[in-house]
Amino acid sequence: MNKVTKVQSVINLYAEMERASVEPSEKYHWISSKCHRQNALASISRKGKRIEEMSLGSFKKYCNLYIDGGFDEVDLLRVKILKNFNQIETKENSQIISVSKLEIAKRKIDALSRNQAILIKAYNELNSITLDLIANTNDNSLDYQKHQDLFSSYFGLKLAVDNEE
């Protein structure tokens, strides 16, 4: 890569960084994702923007020569972009977490309700089968009453009673 290409690359990257610092949006993710380290910033390559990858030493050299404030200015801008995008991500993540916790709780409640309904249905089917057997034998009505009381205490249910007669 020749000197002119490196100079143009540094100038173009700095211009894009200035735009990203003023307007933090998803379209500048390609810059913000590289702002965590100086050498990652120097490794950015975007052909459409005429930005070429170079070593950190070359990047610092050309920044010092062709950017007002030199590499120190570029580094301050890098940190500013990183902070701006981290704040945006933190805000988005906190909103996502609160929604997802609520959604998880709803799913757990639904699953528990379905499990309870399945158990009750299975028990009622089993109960209807054994009811005939208990009714046909004598002296088992007390056992059947204990059985119903136990069922009610397990499932937290009260059996319906028809009082309209």
One Martini backbone bead per residue (centre of mass of N, CA, C, O) as a GRO file, in nm:
protein
  165
    1MET     BB    1   0.098   0.035   0.023
    2ASN     BB    2   0.070   0.360  -0.019
    3LYS     BB    3   0.079   0.674   0.105
    4VAL     BB    4  -0.185   0.785  -0.015
    5THR     BB    5  -0.368   0.558   0.088
    6LYS     BB    6  -0.311   0.600   0.391
    7VAL     BB    7  -0.401   0.890   0.413
    8GLN     BB    8  -0.691   0.848   0.306
    9SER     BB    9  -0.772   0.638   0.516
   10VAL     BB   10  -0.740   0.812   0.771
   11ILE     BB   11  -0.933   1.037   0.689
   12ASN     BB   12  -1.187   0.864   0.641
   13LEU     BB   13  -1.202   0.738   0.921
   14TYR     BB   14  -1.230   0.999   1.081
   15ALA     BB   15  -1.491   1.094   0.947
   16GLU     BB   16  -1.659   0.845   1.036
   17MET     BB   17  -1.613   0.885   1.340
   18GLU     BB   18  -1.753   1.156   1.364
   19ARG     BB   19  -2.030   1.054   1.273
   20ALA     BB   20  -2.056   0.832   1.494
   21SER     BB   21  -2.044   1.035   1.741
   22VAL     BB   22  -2.305   1.199   1.653
   23GLU     BB   23  -2.447   0.919   1.511
   24PRO     BB   24  -2.559   0.669   1.685
   25SER     BB   25  -2.572   0.369   1.493
   26GLU     BB   26  -2.596   0.072   1.321
   27LYS     BB   27  -2.424   0.176   1.066
   28TYR     BB   28  -2.160   0.198   1.287
   29HIS     BB   29  -2.069  -0.089   1.385
   30TRP     BB   30  -1.794  -0.119   1.231
   31ILE     BB   31  -1.663   0.079   1.437
   32SER     BB   32  -1.754   0.009   1.731
   33SER     BB   33  -1.632  -0.289   1.720
   34LYS     BB   34  -1.320  -0.145   1.700
   35CYS     BB   35  -1.296   0.047   1.980
   36HIS     BB   36  -1.155  -0.138   2.209
   37ARG     BB   37  -0.892  -0.106   2.021
   38GLN     BB   38  -0.639   0.031   1.848
   39ASN     BB   39  -0.565  -0.209   1.650
   40ALA     BB   40  -0.859  -0.249   1.554
   41LEU     BB   41  -0.887   0.023   1.415
   42ALA     BB   42  -0.642  -0.021   1.216
   43SER     BB   43  -0.799  -0.292   1.083
   44ILE     BB   44  -0.977  -0.141   0.909
   45SER     BB   45  -1.186  -0.243   0.615
   46ARG     BB   46  -1.322  -0.025   0.341
   47LYS     BB   47  -1.369   0.002   0.014
   48GLY     BB   48  -1.613   0.207  -0.016
   49LYS     BB   49  -1.442   0.419   0.186
   50ARG     BB   50  -1.133   0.402   0.157
   51ILE     BB   51  -1.033   0.174   0.375
   52GLU     BB   52  -0.730   0.061   0.519
   53GLU     BB   53  -0.530  -0.161   0.639
   54MET     BB   54  -0.302  -0.129   0.929
   55SER     BB   55  -0.072  -0.062   1.128
   56LEU     BB   56  -0.035   0.099   1.420
   57GLY     BB   57   0.214   0.263   1.348
   58SER     BB   58   0.105   0.385   1.083
   59PHE     BB   59  -0.149   0.506   1.199
   60LYS     BB   60  -0.011   0.702   1.393
   61LYS     BB   61   0.162   0.851   1.191
   62TYR     BB   62  -0.075   0.959   1.002
   63CYS     BB   63  -0.231   1.100   1.221
   64ASN     BB   64  -0.007   1.301   1.310
   65LEU     BB   65   0.014   1.431   1.012
   66TYR     BB   66  -0.330   1.453   0.914
   67ILE     BB   67  -0.446   1.515   1.206
   68ASP     BB   68  -0.600   1.704   1.418
   69GLY     BB   69  -0.422   1.610   1.712
   70GLY     BB   70  -0.382   1.337   1.617
   71PHE     BB   71  -0.391   1.039   1.776
   72ASP     BB   72  -0.523   1.150   2.032
   73GLU     BB   73  -0.786   1.233   1.893
   74VAL     BB   74  -0.863   0.953   1.787
   75ASP     BB   75  -0.868   0.814   2.065
   76LEU     BB   76  -1.091   0.988   2.191
   77LEU     BB   77  -1.302   0.910   1.978
   78ARG     BB   78  -1.299   0.610   2.031
   79VAL     BB   79  -1.399   0.628   2.327
   80LYS     BB   80  -1.662   0.778   2.268
   81ILE     BB   81  -1.790   0.564   2.088
   82LEU     BB   82  -1.783   0.335   2.292
   83LYS     BB   83  -1.965   0.470   2.502
   84ASN     BB   84  -2.214   0.520   2.328
   85PHE     BB   85  -2.263   0.218   2.247
   86ASN     BB   86  -2.275   0.102   2.536
   87GLN     BB   87  -2.525   0.260   2.625
   88ILE     BB   88  -2.716   0.150   2.414
   89GLU     BB   89  -2.681  -0.154   2.482
   90THR     BB   90  -2.765  -0.134   2.779
   91LYS     BB   91  -3.049  -0.030   2.728
   92GLU     BB   92  -3.145  -0.265   2.548
   93ASN     BB   93  -3.082  -0.497   2.750
   94SER     BB   94  -3.270  -0.403   2.982
   95GLN     BB   95  -3.529  -0.433   2.815
   96ILE     BB   96  -3.500  -0.731   2.738
   97ILE     BB   97  -3.483  -0.855   3.021
   98SER     BB   98  -3.759  -0.765   3.134
   99VAL     BB   99  -3.925  -0.910   2.918
  100SER     BB  100  -3.807  -1.199   2.943
  101LYS     BB  101  -3.885  -1.249   3.239
  102LEU     BB  102  -4.186  -1.229   3.194
  103GLU     BB  103  -4.206  -1.450   2.980
  104ILE     BB  104  -4.095  -1.678   3.155
  105ALA     BB  105  -4.313  -1.667   3.373
  106LYS     BB  106  -4.553  -1.727   3.188
  107ARG     BB  107  -4.453  -2.004   3.090
  108LYS     BB  108  -4.445  -2.139   3.368
  109ILE     BB  109  -4.742  -2.105   3.437
  110ASP     BB  110  -4.853  -2.257   3.194
  111ALA     BB  111  -4.711  -2.525   3.253
  112LEU     BB  112  -4.837  -2.572   3.532
  113SER     BB  113  -5.132  -2.571   3.440
  114ARG     BB  114  -5.108  -2.808   3.246
  115ASN     BB  115  -5.009  -3.017   3.451
  116GLN     BB  116  -5.254  -3.002   3.635
  117ALA     BB  117  -5.466  -3.082   3.423
  118ILE     BB  118  -5.345  -3.361   3.361
  119LEU     BB  119  -5.365  -3.478   3.647
  120ILE     BB  120  -5.670  -3.445   3.684
  121LYS     BB  121  -5.760  -3.611   3.443
  122ALA     BB  122  -5.620  -3.873   3.525
  123TYR     BB  123  -5.759  -3.899   3.798
  124ASN     BB  124  -6.052  -3.902   3.699
  125GLU     BB  125  -6.025  -4.158   3.531
  126LEU     BB  126  -5.934  -4.339   3.761
  127ASN     BB  127  -6.178  -4.280   3.945
  128SER     BB  128  -6.401  -4.392   3.753
  129ILE     BB  129  -6.296  -4.683   3.758
  130THR     BB  130  -6.291  -4.727   4.081
  131LEU     BB  131  -6.583  -4.657   4.160
  132ASP     BB  132  -6.716  -4.919   4.072
  133LEU     BB  133  -6.556  -5.105   4.262
  134ILE     BB  134  -6.639  -4.970   4.530
  135ALA     BB  135  -6.952  -4.988   4.495
  136ASN     BB  136  -6.951  -5.316   4.477
  137THR     BB  137  -6.833  -5.292   4.756
  138ASN     BB  138  -6.823  -5.335   5.086
  139ASP     BB  139  -6.690  -5.110   5.322
  140ASN     BB  140  -6.545  -4.863   5.119
  141SER     BB  141  -6.643  -4.567   5.177
  142LEU     BB  142  -6.417  -4.467   5.368
  143ASP     BB  143  -6.182  -4.498   5.166
  144TYR     BB  144  -6.304  -4.310   4.955
  145GLN     BB  145  -6.306  -4.052   5.132
  146LYS     BB  146  -6.003  -4.042   5.181
  147HIS     BB  147  -5.931  -4.023   4.886
  148GLN     BB  148  -6.075  -3.750   4.828
  149ASP     BB  149  -5.923  -3.581   5.040
  150LEU     BB  150  -5.644  -3.624   4.921
  151PHE     BB  151  -5.702  -3.506   4.645
  152SER     BB  152  -5.778  -3.220   4.744
  153SER     BB  153  -5.504  -3.158   4.886
  154TYR     BB  154  -5.315  -3.188   4.639
  155PHE     BB  155  -5.493  -2.984   4.433
  156GLY     BB  156  -5.675  -2.767   4.572
  157LEU     BB  157  -5.968  -2.898   4.587
  158LYS     BB  158  -6.321  -2.879   4.544
  159LEU     BB  159  -6.595  -3.047   4.550
  160ALA     BB  160  -6.880  -3.064   4.394
  161VAL     BB  161  -7.212  -2.973   4.495
  162ASP     BB  162  -7.548  -3.075   4.476
  163ASN     BB  163  -7.806  -2.843   4.617
  164GLU     BB  164  -8.088  -2.861   4.432
  165GLU     BB  165  -8.267  -3.107   4.558
   0.00000   0.00000   0.00000
